[in-house]
Amino acid sequence: MKTFKLSVLLMMSVFVAAGCGEEAPGQSPVSPREPRGAALEGASPWFINSSMEMARQLHTATVLGSGEVLVAGGNNDDQYALQEAELYNPYADSWYPTGSLGLARWGHTAVELGSGEVLVAGGYSPQGWTATAESYDPRTGTWSWTGSMNEPRLFHTMTRLESGHVLVTGGFSGSGILASAELYDPSTGTWSKTGAMNVPRAEHMATLLYTGEVLVTGGWNAQGSVLNSAELYDPRTGRWTRLGSMLAPRMGHSATMLYSGKVLVAGGVEGYADGSAELYDPYNKRWSALPPMNVPRVGHLATQLYSGEILVTGGVGDLDYESRAELYDPVSNAWLPAGSVSRAHTFHTATRLHTGEVLVTGGQDYDGVHAGVERYRR
C-alpha cells in the first residue's frame, strides 16, 4: 500500500498565498462534427486533445447544454488562484476564452442549474476561505454574483436535487470541519440552512439516488480521522439518517451510482492509495464487498459511461501519480484495464461529453500542474 496521504498535499496548499487574473469574454459556436483528437500509439482508447490555455488543478469542468465544456478557476504551479475560465468545443477540439469569474478560487464546486446556467460556490480565494457564489450564463459568456452561502466552505460537496435546488454539505471553513448543510434556491438566488449532518466531514462524497435522497460517504473529521460512516439526506424532510458504516474508512475515494441504483464506492482507504471497493444497496441499506481495483489509488475520479460501465482515472497509486485507467463492469462484476493516459492526472476533472466520451483536463503529475487534455473513447 502506498504511504502517500493525499489530504496532506491538499491542506498544505490552503496556506499558500493566492493570486488572480482576468480574461476577456468570448464564446464559440458548436458544430455537429465528429470529435477530433490524436490517438495514442497502438489500440489505446485515449486520444490527445488540444491543451487548455492555462495549466490548472483543483478546477471545475461542467458540460453545457450546447455540448461545450466550461472550465473555471483552479490554481497553478505557483499555487495562485485562477480567475480565468475557458470553453472547450469537443467537435472542433478547440479552447476559447470566456468571461472570468468574479473571484479567483480553487477547491470550489460547480453544478449546472435547470436554467442552463452554472452555479459556482465556495473554495479558497486570495482573501482566504470564501462563502461567495456566482453563476455563469452561457448565452452571454458572463458571470454574475448571486447570494453567498451562510458559511465559507472548501472541499465540500454540491448536488443538484430533483426540485432544482442545490444541496451543499460539509467542508472546511478555515476554523474547522463543518457538519452543516444548506440549500440554494435558483429562483431567488438565496441560500437557506437545512438539517446538519450527524458527522462533520470534509473531502467526502455525495451521490444523488433514484429516490431523490443524497448519500454521503466518508471524508475526514476535525481530529484528522478518516471516516467509515455514511448518512442519507431526505429533501422532503430536510433531515439526515445514519446508515450502516462502510466496510473501510475512506477519503479521496469515489462514489458513483450505477444504473441499478446501487452505489459503487472505490479506493481512498484511510486516505492512502488502496484498491478496495464496495457496493451500497439503497433497497436494503447494506454494504457488500466487491473485487478490488487493479490499481490502488486515492484522489481519482469515476465517470459513468453510457454503457453503464464506470471509468476510473488518475489519482495517486502504487506508482505515485497514476496514468493507468480502468473500467468497472457491473454485469461481470469485474475491473478491466482501460489503457493509459499520456500524462498522469491528479486534482483533475473527468467529464462525460454528449458524445459519450470522457474528457480529462489538467491536474498535476511529476512535472507539476499542467494543461494537458485527453479524451477516452470506448
Protein Blocks (a to p, Z undefined) as FASTA:
>chain_A
ZZbdfklmmmmmmmpccdddddddddddddddddeddddehjbfbdcddddfbdcehiac
dddfkopacdeehidfkopacfbdcdddfklopacdddddfbdcehiacdddfkopacde
ehjdfkbpafbdcdddfknopacdddddfbdcehiacdddfkopacdeehiehjaccfbd
cdddfknopacdddddfbdcehiacdddfkopacdeehidfkopacfbdcdddfknopac
dddddfbdcehiacdddfkopacdeehihhiacfbdcdddfklopacdddddfbdcehia
cdddfkopacdeehjdfkopafbdcdddfklopacdebjafbdcehiacdddfkopacde
ehidfkopcfbdcdddZZ
